Amino acid sequence: MILKFASFLIGIIWSYSIIKTQSVFSKKAGFIFKIFITKVSWFTLIAAIYFGYKNFSIKTTLIGLVIGVLIVNLIFFLFKKILVTKFSEKQLTIFKSFFEYTLIFWVIYYIFF
């Protein structure tokens, strides 16, 4: 039972973290990210909730969902705090732009090749 609940929490955390990552990107990269990655993550989140509902009670499923969302939000908050203290605003902008263009390149590469 503990292994099932742990896998349920991992599924919630995994899918919600990818959904939350979309908010970090700019509009152009966010749009590509939304089309190709976030849609699948929403289905994964729904499947994880269904898995929780089938194996646990509604109360346990909701508690797991809340715990997963809180963990992801806490990790994003702490990660943002660490990045802001270690790097300058210019370095973060350069890295974010590099990451966005790399994402766009990989999606285009995946579509055509």
N, C-alpha and C positions, 0 to 999 in steps of 0.2 A: 504494500500500500504506500509506503514511503517513497519507493522508487517511482511509482506511477505519479504521485503528487510532485516529485522533483522534476520528472519529465514534463508534466503539465506546466510548472513554473518556468522551466527553460523555454518551452514553446511560447509562452506569453511574453517573456522577457525578450526573446529573440525577435519575434514578429513586431512587438511594439517598439523596440529600439530602432528597427529599420524604418518603421512608419515615422517615428520622431526625427530621424536623421534627415528626412525630406525638408524639414523646416530650416535646416542650416544652409541649404543651397540657395543660390540666386534663382530668379524666375526661370531663366532658360535651362539651367541644369536641373532645377527642381521639377520642371515640366517633364523632361526626359526621365528623371528619376521616378516621377509619379507614374508615368505610363508603364515603364518596364519593370520596376522593382516594387513600388508601394502597393500596386494592385495585388500582386502575389502575396505580399505580407499581410494585407487585409484578409485574404482568404486563409492564410496560415493562422492568423489570430482567431478568426471565426472557427476554424477547425480545432484549435486548442481549447477554445471555450466549449465547443461541443464535446470534445474528449473529456473535459472536466465535468461537464453536466452528466455525461453517461457513466462516469466512474465514481463520481462523488455527489454529494448533495448540492443543492443550489447555493446554500450558505457557504460551503467550502469552496465552491467554484468562484463565487463573488469575492471571498476573502483572498483567494489566490490571484484573481484578476487585480484587485486593489494592491496587493503586495507587489506584483509584477510591475504595475504602472509606477508605483512609488519608487521601486528600486531603479527603474530606468530613468525617471526624473531626477533622482538623487545622483546617479552616475553622471548624467549630462550636466547637472549643476556643478558637481565637483570637478569634472573634466574641464568645463569652461573656466572655472576659477583657477585651476592649475595652468591652463594655457595663457590666460591673461597675465598671470604673474611671471611666467617664464619668458614670454615672447612679446615683442612690441606689436603695436597695431599694424604697422606696415608688414612685418613678417607674417602675421596671421592672414592678412589680405592676400599676400603673394601665395602662401600655401593653399588658401581656400580657392583662389583662381586656378592654380595648378591642378588641384584635385578636381575641380569642376570640369576643366577642359579635358583632363584625362578620362573622366567619366563619360563625357560626350564622345570622345574618340573611341573608347571601348564599345559603346553602344552602337556607334556607326559601323565600326569594324565587325561587330557581331551580326549586324543586320545584313551587310553586304558580303561577308566572307563566311 
